[in-house]
Amino acid sequence: MSQEPAPSIAAAVRGELLPPEAQPGCSDCQRFRTLERIVLANDDESFAVDVRILWREHLAELHGLAPSVSPAA
């Protein structure tokens, strides 16, 4: 019997996660946002995905926020 993936994992696979949002006053969030913009400006989508994964981990661990799924999901 296979176990269904968690909703956030399934949404990530389908590309339905909303971009992470920087939390007010958090310098780490600001750095993640800046890094994401830099790598996207250099057309490095793979690195941008890595940044978003690390940013979402930061949001979960330090801010207690779960990834947001687009309303159409």
C-alpha positions as MATLAB code, in Angstrom:
seq = 'MSQEPAPSIAAAVRGELLPPEAQPGCSDCQRFRTLERIVLANDDESFAVDVRILWREHLAELHGLAPSVSPAA';
ca = [
       0.000    0.000    0.000;
       1.540    3.347   -1.056;
       1.177    6.408    1.088;
      -0.080    9.633   -0.503;
       2.396   12.545   -0.315;
       1.662   15.457    2.002;
      -0.456   18.154    0.307;
       2.426   20.637    0.162;
       4.712   18.074   -1.510;
       2.055   17.151   -4.056;
       1.378   20.843   -4.711;
       5.093   21.488   -5.199;
       5.336   18.654   -7.701;
       2.382   20.079   -9.634;
       3.834   23.618   -9.446;
       0.956   24.963   -7.369;
       2.892   26.504   -4.477;
       2.779   30.269   -4.226;
       6.137   32.037   -4.030;
       7.384   32.513   -0.472;
       6.887   35.943    1.075;
       9.427   37.776    3.205;
       8.291   38.355    6.768;
       8.487   41.965    7.967;
      11.671   42.719    9.877;
      13.383   39.406    9.058;
      16.806   39.995    7.529;
      17.098   36.328    6.502;
      13.840   36.574    4.531;
      15.129   39.743    2.856;
      18.335   37.925    1.874;
      16.360   35.006    0.427;
      14.203   37.432   -1.591;
      17.281   39.265   -2.890;
      19.049   36.028   -3.805;
      15.941   34.725   -5.592;
      15.721   37.927   -7.659;
      19.418   37.777   -8.557;
      19.327   34.170   -9.761;
      16.102   34.746  -11.706;
      17.684   37.799  -13.368;
      20.467   35.451  -14.458;
      17.936   32.914  -15.825;
      18.946   30.250  -13.309;
      15.553   28.702  -12.531;
      17.128   25.632  -10.956;
      19.019   27.730   -8.407;
      15.874   29.810   -7.806;
      13.974   26.621   -6.928;
      16.730   25.692   -4.478;
      16.505   29.150   -2.891;
      12.712   28.819   -2.530;
      13.081   25.411   -0.866;
      15.544   26.788    1.668;
      13.378   29.885    2.160;
      10.278   27.754    2.822;
      12.245   25.700    5.354;
      13.273   28.943    7.044;
       9.655   30.181    7.062;
       8.461   26.922    8.623;
      11.201   26.647   11.230;
      11.552   30.269   12.340;
       8.150   31.757   11.550;
       5.882   28.693   11.864;
       4.440   29.201    8.368;
       3.394   26.401    6.029;
       3.715   26.747    2.244;
       0.716   28.359    0.554;
      -1.036   26.596   -2.306;
      -2.626   28.586   -5.140;
      -6.421   28.877   -4.867;
      -6.944   26.905   -8.096;
      -5.273   23.840   -6.557;
];
